Amino acid sequence: MANQPKSADAPRLDWRARLAFENRRFNAWWEGYAFDAAAERATLARAGEAASAPGHIDIAEAIWGEGRLDPGDPAWTMRHARTLGLSLKANIVVLGAGAGAPLRDLAAGTRWRARGFARTARKSKSYSVAAYESALTQINRAGADGGLCFFDLHRDPDPASLALFAAELVKPNAPFAFIDFTVARKHARLRGCFAEPWDGWPKPVEQTGALIEQSGFRIADIVDETRAFTPLIAKGWARWKSAYDLALQTADHRARSAYLKDLASYAHLWAERFDAIRAGQLRVTRYHTRRKG
């Protein structure tokens, strides 16, 4: 299979997209059909842009607060941080760090040195969140004393790979807490709760636990955190007006229209999640684990 030259202006792909690109190229060679490298790169680049569109981040921050892409507050962050039982000046990693709010919470509540990572790199005045693909070049492999992962397992098309990635960042026997959505019961109808562009799909509690254990962790405890999480959603409802006001400040008519459309979609998505939680179909689960080693 001959390699096709990459043009100078070809879109740059992250590591997951590059892996998908190579898989598609191999499949084309294996099946014997023509492979259009430029078209495939463009398709994967568009998919990546849609998943991390700045407008969606702006909407989330307008509702949940500066630096937050999911419901949360300092008490929520520290609730899970305290379960790690780390020393006074520990080094930790935070996956699913959003736009930096969990790092701000930890800086206010601990003396730890925290490094934040997410699907999309973000920088604020005080905190920097790096993209996942750059993590292993920025910190020592197996160097962290512990870690937290907020709501990123369900977002990943291959959550086991993200859990494996987390295992590479921490020392053997280091504590790690995974906090995420899980399906509370079989045959739950959650299609409206996890739709594009806010993608992802949660798995049942046992299935999520199994993939975490297969990825290099031992589960010490599984805790239902739904009752602590639900008020954070309700708290965000009061901020919907600020998100709407932000849209009205947009001078460009098309951009304003697109923002309002995304805002309506986001409101519907969280209303569906809230209803699913109240109906006992969706829950928030914390897996308290330790790195095998």
N, C-alpha and C positions, 0 to 999 in steps of 0.2 A: 504494500500500500504506500504510494508515494505521498510525501508530505507536501501540502500546498503552502506556498509562501504566504506569510502574513504581511498585509499591507501596513504602511506606517500609520495610517489613520484608522486602523481596525480598533473596535472598542475593547477596552481593557476589562478582563473578566477576573472575578475573585476566584479563590481556589475551588469552591464548590461548582461554580459555573465552568471552570476549566475542566474539572473532572467530568461533568455532564457532557461537555464538548467532545472530550476524548472518547467517552462511551458511545456517543452518537456516531463519531467517525469510525470506530471499530465496528459497530453494527452495520454501517453502510458497506464497509469492506467485506464483512462476513456474509451479508445478504446479497452482495453483488450489485448494489444500486449506486448511482452517482451521489457524491457528497458535495454540497455547496458550502464550503467553509465560511465564506463571508456572510451568507444568509443565516447560518446557524449561530455565528458569533453575534450578529445583530439581534436575533430572536432572544438569545440568552441575556444579552445586555439590557434589552427592553424589559424582560421579566425582572431582572435585578433592580432596575430603576423603579419599576412599579411597586416592588416590595418595600422600598426604602424612600418613597417620595417624601420630600421635605414637608409638604402640606399635611400629610398624615401625622407627622411628628408634631407640627405646630398645633394641630387639633388636640392631640393627646395632652400636650403640655398645658394648653389653655384650660382643659377640664380638670386634670389631675394635679396640676401644679408644676412649677418650674422644674425641669429636669426629670419629670416622671412620664413614662409612656404607659404605665398601668396604674390602677388605684394603689395608693400607698401613703404613708406618712412616717415620720421618724420612729414612732412607737412600733409600727409594723416591721420596719427594718431591724430595730433593736430586739424585737421579740424573737426573731430567728437568729440574730447574731449571738445572743446570750446562750443559745443552746450549744454553741460550738465549744464553750469552755476553754477558750484560748488564753494564753498568757498576756500580760499587760501590753507588751510591745510586739505583738505577733504580726507577721506578714500574711495577708489574705488576698484572695482573688474573688471578684464578684462578676459572675456571668449574668447577662440580662441586666446590665447596669443602667439601661435606658439612656437618658441624656445627662446622667451624673448625680441625680438626687440620692440614690442609695449610698454613694460615696460621701456626699455631704452629711447624710444622717450618721454614718459611721465615724466621720471626723469629729462630729459634735458629741457623740456618745462613747467613744473609745479613744485609745491612743495607738490603735493599730495603724499599720501602713497598708492601705487597700489599693489594689489596682483593678480598674473596671474594664470590662470587655462586653461588646454587644455585636449584633449583626452589622450595624453601621457605626462608623467612627463619629464621635461628637466631641466638640470642644466648647467649654464655657469659660467664664472669667477665672474660675477657681479649680475646675475639675476637667480632666480629659478622659474620654472613654475611647479605647482603641477597638478596631475591628478584630474579629476572631482570628483572621488569617495572619495578623501581625503579632499575635500573643507570644508565640514561642520564640520570636526574634527579639522581644522586648524584656522578657523575664527568664530566669533560670528554670529549665525544665525540672519538675519535681522539687521546686524550691519553696513553695508557699506552705504555711503552717495550717491552713484551712481554707474553706471557701463557701460561697453562697451562690445559688443559681435561682434567679427570679423569672419564672414564666417563659423560659426560652426552650425547654424541652418540647413542648407541644407545638412551638412555632417551626421547629426544624423538620424538614422532610425526612431526615434520618436521625431521630433523637438519640439512638445508641451511639452514633458517631460524636455527638456533642458531649455525651457522658464520658466517652473514651477520652475526648479532648480535655475534659475537666480532670480526669484521672492523671493526665500527663503533667498537670500544673502543680499538683500538691505532693507533699512528702508521703512516704508509706505510713499508714495508720493515722493520717491527718483527718480531722472531722470535716464533713462537707454536707451542707443542707440544700436539698433541692425542693423548691416551692413551686407548685404548678397546678394547672387545671387538670382534673381527671374525671373520667366518666363514672358517675356514682352507681349506675345500675345498667344492666344489659338492655339493649334495644332502645336506649335513650335517643330521642330525636333532637339532634343539636345542629342540624344543617344551617339554621339561621344564625347560630351563635359564632360560627367561625367561617367567615366568608372573605373573599378578596376585597380590598387589598390587605386587610388584616388577616393574613392567612394562618394556617396551622390547623391541627386537629388533635384534641386530647385523646388519651387512651384510658382504658379501665385501670383502676388502682393497682391491681395485681400485675397487669401487663407492664405498666410503667416501672413498677418495682423490679420486675424480672429483667428488664433491659438495663436498669441501673446496676443490678448485681452482676450481669454479664459483662459490664463495662469496666470492672475493676474496683467495685465498692462492695462493702458489707453493710446491709441495712440493719441498724440497731433499733429503729423505731419508726412507725408510720402514724402521723397525727392528722386528724381532720381539722383544718384551720378555717373552714367555711364561715363559722359564726364570727370569727374575728375579722374576716375579710369583707363580709357583706356590708357592714356600715361604711366602709371606705368607698364602695360604689355609690351608696346613698349620699355620702358627703360630696361626691363629685357632681351630683345633679344640680347643686346650687351654683355651679360654675359654668353651666351651659350658656347662660346669658353672656358671660365674658367671651366665650368662644364665638358666639353670634356677633357680638360687637366687633371682635377682631376681623371677622369676615367683612363687615360693612365698611371698615377702614381701608379695604383694598380698592385702589383706584381703578385698576384694570377690570373692565366688565366681565371678560371671559374668566379671568382668574377668580373673581369674586363668585361667579356662578359655579365654577368647579369646586371652590372651597365649600360653598353652601351645600352642594350635592354630597361631597364627602362627609360633611358634618352631619347631614341627615342620615347617611349610611352608617356612620359611627354611632349615632344615637340609637338607631334601630338595633345594631349589633349588641350594644351593651344592655338595652332593654330586654333583648332575647336572652342574654346570659343571666341577667338578674332574675327573670322569670324561671329559667331552667334551674337556677340555684334554689329558688323558693319551692320549686316542684320536686326537689330531691333528685334531679337528673344530672346535675353538674356540681362538682365540689372542688375546693382548693385543698390540696394535700401537701404536707411537708414530710419528706423522707430524710430522716437523720441517719447519716451513713459515715463510714470510715473507709479510707483508701486501703485496699488490700496491699500487703507487702510484708 
